[in-house]
């Protein structure tokens, strides 16, 4: 009986052992199946790290955007403009920032270059340059690089404050034959306003008659002008102040001499000085309203002669040249000066026979020449710093009217 029970117990133990032995491989498989699960979790972590990496790569993009904003200039790009001048009978441009010199016209040396109004002027925005050359008036459009003829018997004079409009002279500007000199009193011309987009339809400002006359300055509002009188076969006299709507000549107050004028940009004031026809004598530079009221002396020194005064385009300064004489009225020097319209802050810019030429379009710089007797050099003067910069332009003598300074379009 006990043997029987022993056999039974033995069989049970063997069965348990077999069961345990069979179960162990299954457990191993479950653990092996669990390992890929761990690997999967690891893969997921890697993916999370990749997402994190993508976020990091986006950060430089944001930084670049901020950098672009910070790099954006607070002021407009530098535009010191360009200077026009006549060299060997042709019109040239000097670009101030780059120093580049460009020949604009190509007239032959034998072509007619004479004109009653030898001048070139940039429009207020710099898009156009109008000039009289080769016996005709022209307008150069820098945007289209096209040149237009203003038409026969017209002479460009000055731009208005509208960049599309300008003043021109149309009429008698040459004397009759000598056998008909008695007819010179019949000579007359029109001051007209033209639009660059409609050159065939001028608007009449005034008709000036009474002989051979020339305009030397006109206000922006076309109300006032300085006009001289020239007898045929003789010299021209001083200019007079004309009120164009009434065609009245206005005389200066007693004791005040005037023969040359320049008007303020707002047309409300003028600066004037005497005409020096037969050698230089001591004189004064004065300023007043455009009807000669409220006269103020701006400059007057012993043995000094002010000439060539010009308002700055912004109205903040008046620049002029002064000629200095010895007791025998011989020129000893020539200087360029600056002064405020109220007579303050007089500044000597340069001497050594210097001469004012023109203003920069924003009124922050001057162009002047310096002549040592054999060579004429040109300089730019910066008002805020006092710096003087030489520029390598060569200008035909007695052709100052073609010197102007405008914006680059």
Secondary structure, DSSP 4 states (H G I P E B T S, - for coil): -HHHHHHHHHHHHHHHHHHHHHHHHHHHHHHHHHHHHHHHHHHHHHHHHHHHHHHHHHHHHHHHHHHHHHHS-SSPPP---EEEEEETTEEEEEETTT--EEE-----TTS----SS--EEE-TTSSEEEEEETTEEEEEETTTTEEEE--TTEEEEEE-SSTTEEEEEEE--SPPPGGGGGGGGG-EEEEEEEETTEEEEEEEEEEEESSEEEEEEE-TTSSEEEEEEE-TTS-EEEEEEEETTTTEEEPPPTT---SEEEE-TTSSEEEEE----SS-----EEEEETTS-S-EEEE--TTEEEEEEEE-TTSS-EEEEEEEE-TT--EEEEEEEEE-TTS---EEEE-SSEEEEEE-TTSSEEEEEEE-SS-EEEEEEETTT--EEEE-----TT-GGG-EEE---
